[in-house]
Amino acid sequence: MTTPDDPGHSADRVHIESDEQLRAVASHMRHRILRVLRDGPATITQVAERLGIAKGSSNHHIKVLAKAGLVHVVETRKIGGVTEQYYAMTGKTIELPETGAGQHEVLMRHALTDIESAPPSDQKNVFLKHARLSPQAWDQFNERLTALLTELNELSDPTQPAADLFVAFYRPKDV
């Protein structure tokens, strides 16, 4: 398990290294919970309300994420006779190991599910573009794409509504 003191963890990144961590991020519901916690700490009840799920389900999934070292308690408050624990992500970014041939890109599958379930909006664009590129054109475009992703990260404002960018730039297996 990765914890804040492990080499696989920094303030910015959690490197997924164990089967337990892979199973934790493989769940679409836990992916959605991490999205909520990305915006800031929340209690089990707050997560359940934001996602429209049962408190028991929220509790179960947060405990799995905590056991895997992906979230942790950052604050405890006593309200009346109840103690509330606020959970947060242990790092800003979760990095998956490289996948082998035939393995699924789990976070991309979650993103596709999110795209499919997003309500119709004028703030939703989905594109698929095919191109034939030389190695040099590939490198140039990839550099520009990386710069654009860096720019998007710099524009991020946690007080504004969430927006996701799903990018997969790859060479398909030609038939």
C-alpha positions in Angstrom: 0.0 0.0 0.0 1.2 3.5 -0.8 1.2 5.9 2.1 2.5 9.5 2.4 5.9 8.2 3.6 6.4 5.6 0.8 8.6 6.3 -2.3 5.6 5.7 -4.5 3.9 8.8 -3.1 4.5 12.5 -3.3 2.3 15.4 -2.5 1.4 15.5 -6.1 1.3 11.9 -7.2 0.3 8.5 -6.0 1.9 5.7 -8.1 -0.3 2.6 -8.3 1.9 -0.3 -7.5 -0.2 -3.1 -5.8 -3.0 -5.3 -7.0 -5.1 -3.9 -4.1 -4.6 -0.4 -5.5 -5.4 -1.5 -9.1 -8.7 -3.1 -7.9 -9.5 0.1 -6.0 -9.3 2.3 -9.1 -10.9 -0.3 -11.3 -14.4 0.5 -9.9 -16.3 3.2 -11.7 -18.0 4.2 -8.5 -14.6 4.7 -6.8 -13.5 6.7 -9.8 -16.6 9.0 -9.3 -15.7 9.3 -5.5 -12.2 10.3 -6.4 -13.7 12.9 -8.7 -15.7 14.3 -5.7 -12.6 14.3 -3.5 -10.5 16.0 -6.1 -12.5 19.1 -5.4 -11.7 19.0 -1.7 -12.3 17.0 1.5 -15.7 15.5 2.1 -17.4 13.2 4.5 -18.9 9.8 3.6 -22.4 11.5 3.8 -21.4 14.4 1.6 -20.0 12.0 -1.0 -23.2 9.9 -0.9 -25.3 13.0 -1.4 -23.2 14.4 -4.3 -23.3 11.1 -6.1 -26.9 10.1 -5.2 -25.8 6.8 -3.6 -26.6 5.2 -0.3 -24.4 6.2 2.6 -23.4 2.6 3.2 -22.2 2.3 -0.4 -20.2 5.5 0.0 -18.7 4.2 3.2 -17.7 0.9 1.6 -16.0 2.4 -1.4 -14.2 5.1 0.6 -12.9 2.4 3.0 -11.6 0.4 0.0 -9.8 3.6 -1.3 -8.4 4.3 2.1 -7.1 0.8 2.5 -5.4 1.1 -0.9 -3.7 4.4 0.3 -5.6 6.6 -2.3 -7.6 8.6 0.3 -7.1 9.4 3.9 -8.7 11.2 6.8 -7.6 14.9 6.9 -10.0 16.2 9.5 -12.3 14.9 12.2 -15.1 17.1 13.6 -17.5 16.3 16.5 -21.0 17.6 15.6 -23.4 16.9 18.4 -22.8 13.2 19.4 -21.5 12.3 15.9 -17.9 12.3 14.8 -17.5 13.2 11.1 -14.3 12.3 9.2 -13.3 14.3 6.2 -11.5 12.3 3.5 -9.2 13.7 0.8 -7.1 12.2 -1.9 -3.5 11.4 -0.8 -2.1 13.0 -4.0 -3.4 15.3 -6.7 -2.7 12.7 -9.4 -3.0 9.0 -9.6 -0.5 7.3 -11.9 -1.2 3.8 -13.2 1.5 1.4 -14.2 2.1 0.9 -17.9 -0.4 -1.6 -19.3 0.7 -4.7 -21.2 -0.7 -6.1 -24.4 -4.4 -6.9 -24.0 -4.9 -5.1 -20.7 -7.6 -2.5 -20.4 -6.9 1.2 -19.9 -9.2 1.4 -16.9 -9.3 5.1 -16.4 -10.1 5.7 -20.1 -13.0 3.2 -19.8 -14.3 5.2 -16.8 -13.9 8.4 -18.7 -15.9 6.9 -21.6 -18.6 6.0 -19.2 -18.7 9.5 -17.8 -18.9 11.0 -21.4 -21.8 8.7 -22.2 -23.7 9.6 -19.0 -23.0 13.4 -19.2 -26.2 15.3 -19.9 -26.6 17.0 -23.4 -25.0 20.4 -23.3 -23.4 23.0 -25.4 -20.3 22.4 -23.2 -19.7 18.9 -24.4 -17.5 18.1 -27.5 -16.6 14.6 -28.6 -14.3 14.1 -31.6 -12.7 11.2 -33.3 -10.1 12.1 -35.9 -8.0 9.8 -38.0 -4.8 11.0 -39.6 -1.6 9.5 -41.1 1.5 11.1 -39.5 5.2 10.8 -40.1 7.2 10.2 -36.9 8.3 13.9 -37.0 4.6 15.1 -37.4 3.7 12.7 -34.5 6.3 14.3 -32.3 5.3 17.8 -33.1 1.7 17.3 -32.5 2.3 15.4 -29.3 4.4 18.3 -28.0 1.6 20.7 -28.8 -0.9 18.5 -27.2 1.2 18.2 -24.0 1.6 22.0 -23.9 -2.2 22.3 -24.2 -2.8 19.9 -21.4 -0.3 21.9 -19.2 -2.2 25.1 -20.1 -5.5 23.5 -19.1 -4.0 22.5 -15.8 -2.8 26.0 -15.2 -6.3 27.4 -16.0 -8.0 25.1 -13.4 -10.0 26.9 -10.7 -11.4 24.8 -8.0 -14.3 27.2 -7.4 -15.6 26.6 -10.9 -17.7 23.7 -12.3 -15.8 20.6 -13.2 -14.7 19.9 -16.8 -12.8 16.8 -18.0 -10.7 16.4 -21.0 -10.4 12.9 -22.4 -7.4 12.4 -24.8 -6.1 9.3 -26.4 -3.4 10.0 -29.0 -2.2 6.7 -30.3 -1.3 4.7 -33.4 -4.0 2.1 -34.0 -3.2 -1.4 -35.2 -3.8 -1.1 -38.9 -5.5 -4.0 -40.7 
